[in-house]
Amino acid sequence: MIKMVCAIAVAGFMVSGCSSQKSTTPEEAQYQRVLAAAHTCADEVREKTIPLVANGAPTRTRWTTADYVTKDATGKEHRRSVEYRTSTILDNGSEGSAWKKCMQDDDALVPELTFTR
């Protein structure tokens, strides 16, 4: 009898745990994908810059954020941030081009991203 009660209780917890998970909207999934790619690309720019600087190449780097801007059905603007990194030695005169190229290669350089100085 006690085993039966325990089995029912465990099954109830499992069902309630599974049903309480939020479903991800397509918009949120898109943001999460861009967020992950931005982090990976920022790390890539950093990792490619480190050995160049270690070998004496001069560079300026900047680690900041880019805005991910969307509008809801009422037209209200929502801003969220993703990582953004620049490196003058990799960017060849166009700020952030190494990061943007990486994002483009990952199909994550989306119109929702805005860059401020």
Secondary structure, DSSP 8 states (H G I E B T S, - for coil): -HHHHHHHHHHHHHHHHHHTS----HHHHHHHHHHHHHHHHHHHHHHHHHHHHHTT----EEEEEEEEEEE-TT--EEEEEEEEEEEHHHHTTSTTHHHHHHHHHTT---TTEE---
